[in-house]
Amino acid sequence: MTENQSATNKVTYWQPSAGATIAGIIQGTGIYKNLLYDDQKTLFLQEDNGAVVGVDLNRYLIHSLKQQNAALGDFVTVTFHGKEQKNNGRSFNRYTLQVDKPA
């Protein structure tokens, strides 16, 4: 995937609750510069209604996008399943991601 700085115009950011799903066509990626934390990678999806939505990427989502060879123009579905806890007590956000290539 390539970075697309122009995709950040008129973007809303997905703030899911458990069970929420977002789907759209990949418009690009970007990096949000955060002074207090590490830089945040973002995936920009265009929904059916034309709106562009930014999805904050964690390590799992980045890995899933790479594994499925996601590219500009692919249709992606992301589902947030909620917070879960590992055996060591640390919590994490559970997601699933599916990439559909155009025909």
QUIZI-V118711 format. One record per residue. N is the residue number from 1. OMEGA is omega in whole degrees, 0 to 359 (999 if undefined). BURIAL is I if it has 9 or more other C-alpha atoms within 8 Angstrom, else O. Layout:
n=N omega=OMEGA burial=BURIAL
n=N omega=OMEGA burial=BURIAL
This chain:
n=1 omega=179 burial=O
n=2 omega=176 burial=O
n=3 omega=180 burial=O
n=4 omega=184 burial=I
n=5 omega=182 burial=O
n=6 omega=181 burial=O
n=7 omega=184 burial=I
n=8 omega=178 burial=I
n=9 omega=177 burial=O
n=10 omega=181 burial=O
n=11 omega=168 burial=I
n=12 omega=182 burial=O
n=13 omega=181 burial=O
n=14 omega=177 burial=O
n=15 omega=190 burial=O
n=16 omega=167 burial=O
n=17 omega=183 burial=O
n=18 omega=180 burial=O
n=19 omega=182 burial=I
n=20 omega=178 burial=I
n=21 omega=173 burial=I
n=22 omega=180 burial=O
n=23 omega=178 burial=I
n=24 omega=181 burial=I
n=25 omega=181 burial=I
n=26 omega=177 burial=I
n=27 omega=180 burial=I
n=28 omega=177 burial=I
n=29 omega=178 burial=I
n=30 omega=178 burial=I
n=31 omega=177 burial=O
n=32 omega=180 burial=O
n=33 omega=181 burial=O
n=34 omega=184 burial=O
n=35 omega=184 burial=O
n=36 omega=184 burial=O
n=37 omega=175 burial=O
n=38 omega=176 burial=O
n=39 omega=182 burial=O
n=40 omega=176 burial=I
n=41 omega=184 burial=I
n=42 omega=174 burial=I
n=43 omega=180 burial=I
n=44 omega=180 burial=I
n=45 omega=174 burial=I
n=46 omega=180 burial=I
n=47 omega=180 burial=I
n=48 omega=182 burial=O
n=49 omega=178 burial=O
n=50 omega=180 burial=O
n=51 omega=176 burial=O
n=52 omega=184 burial=I
n=53 omega=176 burial=I
n=54 omega=178 burial=I
n=55 omega=177 burial=I
n=56 omega=184 burial=I
n=57 omega=171 burial=I
n=58 omega=183 burial=O
n=59 omega=180 burial=O
n=60 omega=181 burial=O
n=61 omega=178 burial=I
n=62 omega=179 burial=I
n=63 omega=180 burial=O
n=64 omega=178 burial=I
n=65 omega=179 burial=I
n=66 omega=181 burial=O
n=67 omega=183 burial=O
n=68 omega=178 burial=O
n=69 omega=180 burial=O
n=70 omega=181 burial=I
n=71 omega=176 burial=O
n=72 omega=179 burial=I
n=73 omega=177 burial=I
n=74 omega=177 burial=I
n=75 omega=184 burial=I
n=76 omega=173 burial=I
n=77 omega=178 burial=I
n=78 omega=176 burial=I
n=79 omega=176 burial=I
n=80 omega=183 burial=I
n=81 omega=179 burial=I
n=82 omega=178 burial=I
n=83 omega=175 burial=I
n=84 omega=182 burial=O
n=85 omega=176 burial=I
n=86 omega=178 burial=O
n=87 omega=181 burial=O
n=88 omega=177 burial=O
n=89 omega=180 burial=O
n=90 omega=179 burial=O
n=91 omega=178 burial=O
n=92 omega=177 burial=O
n=93 omega=181 burial=I
n=94 omega=178 burial=I
n=95 omega=162 burial=I
n=96 omega=182 burial=I
n=97 omega=177 burial=I
n=98 omega=178 burial=O
n=99 omega=174 burial=I
n=100 omega=179 burial=O
n=101 omega=177 burial=O
n=102 omega=182 burial=O
n=103 omega=999 burial=O
